[in-house]
Amino acid sequence: MLNRRRAGVLLHPTALPGHHGKLGESARAFVDFLQHTGMTVWQTLPIGPTHTDLSPYQALSAHAGNPDLIDLEELVPCGLLLTEEVAADSRQALLRKAAQRFLSGHYQKCTLANPDDWHHFLDRHQSWLDDFALFKAIHDSQPTVSWPQWPLPLRNREPEALAQARARAGDRILEIQFAQFLFFSQWHALRQYARDRGVLMFGDIPIFVAHDSADVWAHPGLFKLSETTGEPRFVAGVPPDYFSPDGQHWGNPVYDWPAMAADNYRWWVGRLASQRETFDLLRIDHFRGFQHYWEIPAADPRPVNGYWVAGPGERFLKTCLSELPDLPLVAENLGLISDDVEQLRHRLGLPGMTVLQFGFDGSPSNPHLLHNHRPGDLVYTGTHDNDTTLGWYRSLNEHTRHYLHRYLGLPDPCSDMPWPVIRAAMASVCKLAIVPLQDLLGLGSEARFNTPGTQQNNWLWQVDRHALNQVDTEKIKELVKLYGR
């Protein structure tokens, strides 16, 4: 994927327009937009099923897809749903109807709903799908509590209790599995549509997983949990940094790395393998956590009271790359990065990230400035955690704004933001330049997708249905051509 210069767009599928799902016509229209502009990469955030906070970094499963993305209108041609039902019923009710019709044979056989593909899907993904479907069925029956509050036999996964739960929720389990089948059927159809148009899919893997997830419930021995309560003894976060002066308390349980090493990191290898099947390129979020991670005692809500703990390092990563030799990884190396983290990344030959918004602290040695970029890395105008480039520019103090103007050779004042920063990213020696769609649309802080360290009003921004028609595609095409992307 990085064998030539490319340009791409960062857009999470949840932000696509569409009331009845995102992975159908709306997603194909975005792929067509990329093809028309000459950009060849679509980067997303993690695509797993979320909790009510909607954060894609706190998913119910490290393997499953988010059924909220399934385009329900795509289920009508094969008879899984009726047009009038799509307009009238809830998503959960519609997915249940679709499952019931499929499992009873009351539909027309099609590429989206093929019995042979269904049985192959169940067999191929059994290692995670059975646990996830049971977890989700139990979770749906008591949605206000997390798994440590379940009855002890279920919390502790006693075989008889699990068998009884499977028997009670048999139909619901099949419905959950079928929703996953639909998700991945639509996803792989979209990925093929993109490939046919020269567009590659770039995914994102959070280093940690949510505590209230099928993964932690099914594999509690791989995490630092209390044996008596199932609650985390320690949680992940970061110390004070660019994004948060007080640090961040993520709440994810941290791994018991010696326990993971005992079976040669089987859980992680399986996780990476399932993502490799889904994307053409994968970003490992918070890569530095493999070298050292910030561990916070679970009883202490203040991230500043955490401390660095050694991660699994090179042995772990070499094991994964040995098991999956064609694994296409990018290391997210933003924030407080020590020399040993960069040395590890370089020894493994993994691309890193530069973000232009981080470049203007006044130091000419800042690695995010254009003249310090390296061809093997990626360049971004901003990420999903940043303000939009226009919003960021408007918030700059006079000194930093003047420095930005001098560095990029801009008039003062500059009325063309964010295009000069987009142009700079395109001009970078980095092989892959990624621009959030909000920047191509010229949007301000109202379109910010996430503010780290906050819990409200994140992950909600939506693209206006007609927004892509308003983008200056000729300007993008000219930049792509001018800088050989």
Salt bridges, closest charged atoms under 4 A:
ASP32 OD1 - ARG197 NE 3.69
GLU74 OE2 - ARG28 NH2 3.12
GLU85 OE2 - LYS97 NZ 3.66
GLU85 OE2 - ARG101 NH2 2.71
ASP89 OD2 - LYS97 NZ 2.63
ASP131 OD1 - ARG157 NH2 3.10
ASP140 OD1 - LYS136 NZ 2.78
ASP140 OD2 - ARG172 NH2 2.79
GLU175 OE1 - ARG96 NE 3.05
GLU175 OE1 - ARG172 NH1 3.35
ASP204 OD2 - ARG283 NH2 3.06
ASP212 OD2 - HIS51 NE2 3.71
ASP212 OD2 - HIS139 NE2 2.69
GLU231 OE1 - HIS211 ND1 3.93
GLU277 OE2 - ARG124 NH2 2.65
ASP280 OD1 - ARG191 NH2 2.81
ASP280 OD1 - ARG195 NH2 3.00
ASP285 OD1 - ARG283 NH2 2.70
GLU295 OE1 - LYS224 NZ 2.86
ASP300 OD1 - ARG302 NE 3.11
GLU314 OE2 - LYS318 NZ 3.05
GLU314 OE1 - ARG347 NH2 2.88
ASP326 OD1 - ARG276 NH1 2.56
ASP340 OD2 - HIS292 ND1 3.56
GLU342 OE2 - ARG345 NH2 2.85
ASP377 OD1 - ARG345 NH1 3.15
ASP385 OD1 - HIS384 NE2 3.35
ASP412 OD2 - HIS402 ND1 3.62
ASP412 OD1 - HIS405 ND1 3.42
GLU474 OE2 - LYS477 NZ 3.46
